[in-house]
Amino acid sequence: MPYDNRDELPDNVRNVLPQHAQEIYQEAFNSAWDEYSNPDDRRGHESREEAAHRVAWAAVKSKYKKGDDDKWHPK
């Protein structure tokens, strides 16, 4: 289920993150999708998709922060 382009990202990503943050999300998700293919590498009963989304949001949050205006801004 890796994302081939930003248009395929979930609505809650496309509608809130700036373009660069979406690119970070997509790249991190796709990488984590490959990395966590083995269930033994995931946390508890986390699915492969849940693990990839968790990693992707962490990657975005390392470069962006949500401002008081509810928009995401580069750190």
C-alpha positions in Angstrom: 0.0 0.0 0.0 2.9 2.4 -0.5 1.9 5.8 -1.9 3.0 6.5 -5.5 2.2 10.2 -5.3 0.9 12.8 -2.9 -2.7 12.6 -4.3 -3.0 9.1 -2.8 -2.2 10.3 0.7 -5.0 10.1 3.3 -7.3 13.2 3.5 -6.1 14.0 7.0 -2.6 14.4 5.6 -3.4 16.1 2.3 -5.8 18.6 3.8 -3.6 19.8 6.7 0.1 19.5 5.8 2.0 21.8 3.4 3.4 20.2 0.2 6.9 19.6 1.6 5.5 18.0 4.8 3.4 15.7 2.6 6.5 14.7 0.7 8.2 13.9 4.0 5.2 11.9 5.1 5.0 9.9 1.8 8.7 9.1 1.8 8.7 8.0 5.5 5.5 6.0 5.1 6.9 4.1 2.1 10.2 3.4 3.8 8.5 2.2 7.0 6.1 0.0 4.9 9.1 -1.9 3.6 11.0 -1.9 7.0 8.0 -3.2 9.0 6.9 -6.0 6.7 7.8 -8.5 9.4 5.3 -8.5 12.3 8.1 -9.2 14.8 9.6 -5.8 14.0 6.4 -3.9 15.0 5.1 -2.8 18.4 2.7 -5.2 20.0 -0.2 -6.0 17.7 0.3 -3.0 15.5 -0.4 -3.6 11.8 2.1 -2.8 9.1 -0.1 0.2 8.0 -0.3 1.5 11.6 3.4 1.3 12.0 4.0 3.1 8.7 1.6 5.9 9.6 3.2 6.3 13.0 6.7 6.6 11.5 5.4 9.0 8.8 3.9 11.3 11.4 7.0 11.2 13.5 9.1 12.2 10.5 6.8 15.2 9.8 6.9 16.2 13.4 10.7 16.2 13.4 10.7 19.0 10.7 7.3 20.7 11.3 5.2 21.9 14.3 1.6 22.7 14.5 1.2 26.4 15.3 -1.4 28.3 17.4 -3.2 28.9 14.1 -3.7 25.1 13.7 -1.4 25.1 10.6 1.8 23.2 10.3 5.0 25.3 10.1 8.7 24.4 9.5 10.7 24.3 12.7 
